[in-house]
């Protein structure tokens, strides 16, 4: 009886200690499904980096029917991974998203085209069908076409835009001359399907001078006004960047951690390890702090939309260094 009392008392004391130091909950909404594109967050979770910061982090995968901006707006997440064009477009419409960190330095977006469709340069786009992702991913493409002076309404001298699903079937089945791909994902699906690099020509948005920032971390301005929330984000960003740097240095282990967290079981070891190698090239050079010149390039690209720009005026308050200044120093 005495032993039981001691155990019960010890358990109660342990519970009290846990309650007294309860971890702060943070929910992260990803832009897409569980894959190495988000390895830094899964690594931070797996390695206890969030726990060390007193955080209980829930990572919610995305998917074809999930818009991160809507999840954030509805209170379904505290912070989300989003591309800057979609975030700035949402901000102009009244959703006050703020970039609090930028783990990705470079863009992985490109158009992958079949040479046998008659594509050798951007001059050959006219009259062709191009596959484009929507749900906010169309903004960099529309900006690029505008800068090239190519209409996207299917008119003479323009391109026919095919609303592309999240696969590369239109290219494989010759329904489109080009499709949207990421350097770390869909391009390799094309290769795995049997086409060779020699069969293809790729146009990287980064090389075309129209790259916009991808995979930043965004929170709502009104939430950031709360010092307690800001403090949570400082700790979250610090732990996340620790996860990203670990993933860069240990890509195979990071890919394995991603696979362990893939509840769908859809991902393969080969694909995730290859993806992690490509992702590491995009996060390289970033300590998490947004570089103002990269932000300005993104804004300039989005404003250069002719009669139909992605955003109509330069945003104000769309990013902050307040979180990274505290997290990284």
Order of alpha helices (4+ residues) and beta strands (2+ residues): alpha-beta-alpha-alpha-beta-alpha-beta-alpha-beta-beta-beta-alpha-beta-alpha-beta-alpha-beta-alpha-beta-alpha-alpha-alpha-alpha-alpha-alpha
